[in-house]
Structures are given as C-alpha cells and as structure tokens.
C-alpha cells in the first residue's frame, strides 16, 4: 500500500464560495478522497461538512479559523460540501484531490 505524503489537487476544479449565516452548499464531485478548504477571511470563522447532496452545515461542524487551511478526507461517493458562518460573511476556497 502506497502512502501519499502530500495533497495532489484536481487542478481546475477549485471553487471560491461566500458562506453566510444560513448554510449553503456546493457540489465538489465524486471520486476524490479529500478536499482542501482555505478560509480566506481574516476575521470570520466558517464551519464545513462533507456529505451527500442535501446536507447542511451548522456551528457544530468542523470549524475553520480565519486565514487557515485544512485537508479533510471524504467518502468517494460524497459530492457536496456545506458551509456556514456564525455571523457575517466569509470566503472559502475549496478544491478536491488526493492525499493530505
């Protein structure tokens, strides 16, 4: 079994979204085993959740502090990422790929 030591993005498939106080979601496609989410906001905490179509995010989901980045593994058949902020509006960049 090969261990991949770095994230290999699916170039050209990244999206930038503007989460707000109500959960929003975007399709990221099936097949990838991971996503990298970058919080581009310098003051807003965002929360994310990965799953099948129809999911919503709440403040009980994965917090992403301002100006940070995280790699999250996902099920290959999960095709949606949901996002929300506790207040204000934010900016997230999301890209699927492989590795960490």
Legacy VTK file of the C-alpha trace (Angstrom):
# vtk DataFile Version 3.0
C-alpha trace
ASCII
DATASET POLYDATA
POINTS 100 float
0.000 0.000 0.000
1.444 3.342 -1.048
1.264 6.253 1.359
0.807 9.654 -0.231
2.579 12.348 1.788
1.146 15.465 0.180
-2.090 16.761 -1.271
-2.489 16.375 -5.024
-5.243 18.797 -6.113
-7.577 18.248 -9.033
-6.372 21.395 -10.788
-9.091 23.426 -12.447
-11.815 22.170 -10.088
-11.413 24.608 -7.182
-14.237 26.933 -6.217
-14.488 30.057 -4.075
-17.685 30.468 -2.060
-19.114 33.078 0.312
-20.628 31.387 3.368
-23.128 33.362 5.414
-25.312 32.910 8.487
-27.532 30.413 6.588
-25.991 27.134 5.414
-25.045 26.984 1.752
-23.559 24.129 -0.233
-21.631 23.376 -3.410
-21.092 20.254 -5.466
-17.456 19.139 -5.427
-17.896 15.924 -7.381
-17.477 12.263 -6.585
-14.296 10.258 -6.850
-11.819 12.336 -4.875
-10.773 11.106 -1.446
-10.076 14.525 0.068
-10.681 18.251 -0.122
-8.571 21.177 0.985
-10.514 24.133 2.371
-8.847 27.522 2.820
-10.557 30.216 4.882
-9.684 33.409 3.012
-11.395 35.639 5.579
-9.213 37.477 8.066
-11.910 37.684 10.751
-14.710 35.115 10.228
-14.783 31.507 11.461
-16.515 29.174 8.978
-17.876 25.667 9.596
-17.842 22.916 6.974
-19.401 19.483 6.476
-18.861 16.975 3.654
-21.553 14.524 2.590
-24.175 13.591 0.021
-26.415 16.085 -1.742
-28.828 17.883 0.594
-26.543 18.248 3.617
-26.366 21.447 5.664
-23.652 22.818 7.924
-24.041 24.161 11.464
-21.717 25.635 14.054
-21.387 22.074 15.438
-19.434 21.039 12.305
-15.711 21.416 11.521
-14.540 24.957 12.408
-12.087 26.670 10.104
-10.403 29.650 11.753
-9.621 32.795 9.748
-6.663 32.545 7.361
-6.200 28.804 7.895
-6.283 25.754 5.641
-7.310 22.150 6.321
-7.283 18.904 4.388
-10.310 16.694 5.072
-10.758 13.138 3.887
-14.131 12.179 2.435
-16.049 9.182 1.172
-15.602 8.767 -2.589
-19.375 8.978 -3.153
-19.811 12.196 -1.142
-20.161 15.026 -3.617
-21.209 18.058 -1.578
-19.569 20.428 0.881
-21.799 22.588 3.090
-20.591 25.736 4.842
-21.870 28.379 7.251
-20.583 31.171 9.495
-21.824 32.098 12.947
-22.095 35.729 11.832
-21.093 37.913 8.944
-19.926 36.645 5.606
-16.766 34.812 4.785
-14.792 33.491 1.869
-13.658 29.903 1.383
-11.652 28.241 -1.366
-12.433 24.522 -1.782
-10.551 22.087 -4.011
-10.904 18.286 -4.234
-7.944 15.964 -4.721
-5.975 13.103 -3.196
-3.708 12.911 -0.147
-3.232 15.225 2.815
LINES 1 101
100 0 1 2 3 4 5 6 7 8 9 10 11 12 13 14 15 16 17 18 19 20 21 22 23 24 25 26 27 28 29 30 31 32 33 34 35 36 37 38 39 40 41 42 43 44 45 46 47 48 49 50 51 52 53 54 55 56 57 58 59 60 61 62 63 64 65 66 67 68 69 70 71 72 73 74 75 76 77 78 79 80 81 82 83 84 85 86 87 88 89 90 91 92 93 94 95 96 97 98 99
